Amino acid sequence: MHFLLSDISKVVDKLIVSNSEFILVAGSLHAKYLKSISRNKRVIFMSPGHSARPKIFKEKDNYVFTATAWKEGKGLEDLLKTISAIKDVKLNIAGSWIHEEYYKEILSLVKTLKLEDRVIMLGRVSEEDLNKYYSKAIVAVSINNERGFGLLALEAASNGCPFIITEDSGAARYFKQNKDGFYFKYGDLNTLREYIQRLVNDKKLAYEMGQHAWQTVKNNYTWEKHARELLRMILEYKTS
C-alpha cells in the first residue's frame, strides 16, 4: 500500500509541477526531487520569512531550547542523552505531543537519566512565549534528520539565539556555519555535545553568534523581504 501511495503522489506532483511556471523550494532535498520531475521548469530557492525581534538580549539564561511537534523519530532521546553528559545546564522542551505513549517514554527516560531537575517540559506554548524562550536560550537545537527546511533555525535566529542543526537541513543553506550556528552530521552526537558544551562554557560567544544570526534575518529573511521577492517574481512572469 505504501508503494502504491508513493506512486500516486509522484503522479500528482508531476501534474502540479507541469502546470507551474516556476517552483519555489526552501531546501536542497526538495529541490533535488522536484528538479527530477520538473521537465526543466525553474526551481528557485527561497527561505520562509520571519519577524525579527526589535532588540535582542545580551544576557542568556542557563538553558538549551528545543521545540517541535514531538513524535517518534524526532531524536529527543539522543538530545536527552547528550544533555545528561553536559553538567549544569537545563533543557527546555516546547511543543505538543502527537502520541501520549511517546510522551510517557520520554518521561521515563528523563527519570532514568536522572534529569528531573534539569529538563522542563513546557508543552504547547504561544508564539509570544516561544519567541521569549528562544531569546533567552544559550542555544536552540534540532537533532532530527530534517528533510525539509527546519523552522527552528529561522525562529531562533529571529530572536538572537544561535542554533545547532544537522548539515542536511534546508535552513543550513541560508545561514553561515560557525557564524550564525553550528551544523553537525546526523547521528554524530559527539560533535553535537561539543558544540553545546562550547556555547554553555562561553555565553559571550552564544550572544555574538545569536546577534550575527539575528542580523542575517533582518537583512535577508523578514516577511517584508519575502513578500517583495514573491511580488517581483510574479510581476516578472506577467511581463515575460
For each residue, the residues with C-beta under 8 A, 3 or more apart:
1: 4 5
2: 5 6
3: 6 7
4: 1 7 8
5: 1 2 8 9
6: 2 3 9 10
7: 3 4 10 11
8: 4 5 11 12
9: 5 6 12 13
10: 6 7 13 14 37
11: 7 8 14 15
12: 8 9 15 16
13: 9 10 16 17 34 37
14: 10 11 17 18 37
15: 11 12 18 19
16: 12 13 19 20
17: 13 14 20 23 34 37 38 39 41
18: 14 15 39 41
19: 15 16
20: 16 17 23 41
21: 41 42 237
22: 41 42 43 44 233 237
23: 17 20 34 38 41 42 43 44
24: 44 45 46
25: 30 31 34 43 44 45 46
26: 30 45 46 47 48 148 149 170 171
27: 30 31 147 148 149 150 169 170 171 173
28: 31 32 168 170 173
29: 32 33 147 148 168 170
30: 25 26 27 33 34 147 148 170
31: 25 27 28 34 35 43 45
32: 28 29 35 36
33: 29 30 36 37
34: 13 17 23 25 30 31 37 38 43
35: 31 32 38 43
36: 32 33
37: 10 13 14 17 33 34
38: 17 23 34 35 41 43
39: 17 18
40:
41: 17 18 20 21 22 23 38
42: 21 22 23
43: 22 23 25 31 34 35 38
44: 22 23 24 25 233
45: 24 25 26 31 173
46: 24 25 26 226 229 230
47: 26 149 154 171 173 174 220 221 226
48: 26 149 151 154 221 226
49: 221 222 223 224 225 226 227
50: 154 155 157 158 217 221 222 223
51: 158 222 223
52: 158 214 217 218 222
53: 56 131 135 158 159 160 214
54:
55:
56: 53 135 159 160 210 211 214
57: 60 135 136 160
58: 207
59:
60: 57 136 137 138 203 206 207
61: 136 137 138
62: 88 89 90 138 200
63: 89 90 91 92 120 136 137 138
64: 83 89 90 91 92 137 138 139 140 141 196 200
65: 91 92 94 133 134 137 139 140 141 156 161
66: 76 79 91 92 93 94 140 141 142 143 152
67: 93 94 95 125 130 133 140 152 155
68: 74 95 142 144 152
69: 95 96 98
70: 74 76 93 95 96 97 98 102 103 106
71: 74 97 98 99 102
72: 99 102
73: 144
74: 68 70 71 143 144
75: 78 79 143 144 145
76: 66 70 79 80 93 106 143
77: 80 81 106 109
78: 75 81 82 143 189 192
79: 66 75 76 82 83 91 141 143 192
80: 76 77 83 84 91 106 109 110 113 115 119
81: 77 78 84 85 113 189
82: 78 79 85 86 143 189 192 193 196
83: 64 79 80 86 89 91 115 118 119 196
84: 80 81 113 114 115
85: 81 82 193
86: 82 83 89 193 196 197 200
87:
88: 62 200
89: 62 63 64 83 86 118 138 196 200
90: 62 63 64 118 119 120
91: 63 64 65 66 79 80 83 115 118 119 120
92: 63 64 65 66 120 122 133 137
93: 66 67 70 76 119 120 121 122
94: 65 66 67 122 123 124 125 130 133
95: 67 68 69 70 122 123 124 125
96: 69 70 123 124
97: 70 71 100 102 103 123
98: 69 70 71 102
99: 71 72 102 103
100: 97 103 104
101: 104 105
102: 70 71 72 97 98 99 105 106
103: 70 97 99 100 106 107
104: 100 101 107 108
105: 101 102 108 109
106: 70 76 77 80 102 103 109 110
107: 103 104 110 111 121
108: 104 105 111 112
109: 77 80 105 106 112 113
110: 80 106 107 113 115 116 119
111: 107 108 114 115 116
112: 108 109
113: 80 81 84 109 110
114: 84 111
115: 80 83 84 91 110 111 118 119
116: 110 111 119
117:
118: 83 89 90 91 115
119: 80 83 90 91 93 110 115 116
120: 63 90 91 92 93
121: 93 107
122: 92 93 94 95 125 133
123: 94 95 96 97
124: 94 95 96
125: 67 94 95 122 129 130 133
126: 129 130
127: 130 131
128: 131 132
129: 125 126 132 133
130: 67 94 125 126 127 133 134 155
131: 53 127 128 134 135 155 158 159
132: 128 129 135 136
133: 65 67 92 94 122 125 129 130 136 137
134: 65 130 131 137 140 155 156 158 159 160 161
135: 53 56 57 131 132 159 160 161
136: 57 60 61 63 132 133
137: 60 61 63 64 65 92 133 134 140 156 161
138: 60 61 62 63 64 89 199 200 203 206
139: 64 65 156 161 162 163 164 181 195 196 199 200 206
140: 64 65 66 67 134 137 152 153 155 156 161 162 163 164
141: 64 65 66 79 152 163 164 165 192 196
142: 66 68 146 150 152 153 163 164 165 166 169
143: 66 74 75 76 78 79 82 166 192
144: 68 73 74 75 166
145: 75 166 168 186
146: 142 149 150 165 166 168 169 170 171
147: 27 29 30
148: 26 27 29 30 170
149: 26 27 47 48 146 154 169 170 171
150: 27 142 146 153 154 165 166 169 170 171 172
151: 48 154 155 171
152: 66 67 68 140 141 142 155 156 163 165 171
153: 140 142 150 156 157 163 165 169 171 172 175 181
154: 47 48 50 149 150 151 157 158 171 174 217 221
155: 50 67 130 131 134 140 151 152 158 159
156: 65 134 137 139 140 152 153 159 161 162 163 181 210 213
157: 50 153 154 160 161 162 163 175 180 181 210 213 214 216 217 221
158: 50 51 52 53 131 134 154 155 214 217 221
159: 53 56 131 134 135 155 156 210 214
160: 53 56 57 134 135 157 207 210 211 213 214
161: 65 134 135 137 139 140 156 157 210 213
162: 139 140 156 157 180 181 182 199 206 209 210 213
163: 139 140 141 142 152 153 156 157 175 180 181 182 213
164: 139 140 141 142 181 182 183 184 192 195 196
165: 141 142 146 150 152 153 169 171 172 181 182 183 184
166: 142 143 144 145 146 150 169 172 183 184 185 186
167: 172 183 184 185 186
168: 28 29 145 146 172 186
169: 27 142 146 149 150 153 165 166 172 183
170: 26 27 28 29 30 146 148 149 150 173
171: 26 27 47 146 149 150 151 152 153 154 165 174 175
172: 150 153 165 166 167 168 169 175 177 183
173: 27 28 45 47 170
174: 47 154 171 216 220 221
175: 153 157 163 171 172 179 180 181 213 216
176: 179 180 212 216
177: 172 180 181 182 183
178: 182
179: 175 176 209 212 213
180: 157 162 163 175 176 177 209 212 213 216
181: 139 153 156 157 162 163 164 165 175 177 209 213
182: 162 163 164 165 177 178 195
183: 164 165 166 167 169 172 177
184: 164 165 166 167 188 191 192 195
185: 166 167 188 191
186: 145 166 167 168
187:
188: 184 185 191 192
189: 78 81 82 192 193
190: 193 194
191: 184 185 188 194 195
192: 78 79 82 141 143 164 184 188 189 195 196
193: 82 85 86 189 190 196 197
194: 190 191 197 198
195: 139 164 182 184 191 192 198 199
196: 64 82 83 86 89 139 141 164 192 193 199 200
197: 86 193 194 200 201
198: 194 195 201 202 205
199: 138 139 162 195 196 202 203 205 206 209
200: 62 64 86 88 89 138 139 196 197 203
201: 197 198
202: 198 199 205 206
203: 60 138 199 200 206 207
204: 207 208
205: 198 199 202 208 209
206: 60 138 139 162 199 202 203 209 210
207: 58 60 160 203 204 210 211
208: 204 205 211 212
209: 162 179 180 181 199 205 206 212 213
210: 56 156 157 159 160 161 162 206 207 213 214
211: 56 160 207 208 214 215
212: 176 179 180 208 209 215 216
213: 156 157 160 161 162 163 175 179 180 181 209 210 216 217
214: 52 53 56 157 158 159 160 210 211 217 218
215: 211 212 218 219
216: 157 174 175 176 180 212 213 219 220 221
217: 50 52 154 157 158 213 214 220 221 222
218: 52 214 215 222
219: 215 216
220: 47 174 216 217 225
221: 47 48 49 50 154 157 158 174 216 217 225 226
222: 49 50 51 52 217 218 225 226
223: 49 50 51 226 227
224: 49 227 228
225: 49 220 221 222 228 229
226: 46 47 48 49 221 222 223 229 230
227: 49 223 224 230 231
228: 224 225 231 232
229: 46 225 226 232 233
230: 46 226 227 233 234
231: 227 228 234 235
232: 228 229 235 236
233: 22 44 229 230 236 237
234: 230 231 237 238
235: 231 232 238 239
236: 232 233 239 240
237: 21 22 233 234 240
238: 234 235
239: 235 236
240: 236 237
